[in-house]
Amino acid sequence: MKRTAIPTPTAPHEVSGHQTLSEYIQSRFDEFSRSQKDVAQYIVDHLDEVAFQTAEELARRANTSSSTVVRFSQALGFEGFPELQASAREEYRRRIAAGEVGGAAGSQPLFALDQSEFETAIAADHANVEETARKISRSDVQAAIEAISDAPRVLVVGTDQMAFFASYLRHLLNLLDVPAEIAASPSQEALSRLGRIDEHTVVVGLSAGRPHPLVVRAMKIARHRKAKTIAITDATLSDVAKLASVQLYYSSNSPAYVRSHTALLSLLQALAYGVYSRDTDRYADRIKAFRLK
């Protein structure tokens, strides 16, 4: 039986002379498999790393396999990962030339060029905070602060590595007497908290990379019950971000074997400080009682 050749998808630069790799990936995002979406999300949000990583390193950071990275490259119309990486480098260089990345012109590097692994990690964290501050929307931040401040009940949902940050945000809000609870695992207690979500609840979903099903479930319940939703994520194409009315992005680039959460921690503290600043007189006595200032 004669096989019919499957046509190879057209590469981004052949589809449109002005469309970047990131734009092309976003336009085709819904076509990808679940694993390919992990790769797509990581490329869009971490273009500078992708431009200089191996396929194996990209696969590890996107929580998938190197073969998936290669198949994803081919699905975009490239022969393999090196061609995709060349396109990523081209887009990254254009961003640098346009002043979109790399900090202020003429700024001095944080460390010498022969920096150690320790210094490299700190330099990445420094850049993460800067990128997060640059990309975050002031209107989204204000909307999140107002929603949390006025909420009769806040539910923070985050599992695995995000469970710590969910607990920390609850702690910061409880110091201000904001009624906040967490759902950090698919336990009966956590599920019952999801069951109490209503239009008076503000649901804050935390995720890094592919979101946990519990976080996605909480956001879907919140949307169905007309509750306000806030997504705090390092993947702009994440399902959690798509389900939320307010999206707060943080950068998690890292040369280490785990994602960086420095920018996330900074974002959470700034968010809580924003709530505090709305009515400092109201919170002043409570803060003094805890001797936090």
Order of alpha helices (4+ residues) and beta strands (2+ residues): alpha-alpha-alpha-alpha-alpha-alpha-alpha-alpha-alpha-beta-alpha-beta-alpha-beta-alpha-beta-alpha-beta-alpha-alpha
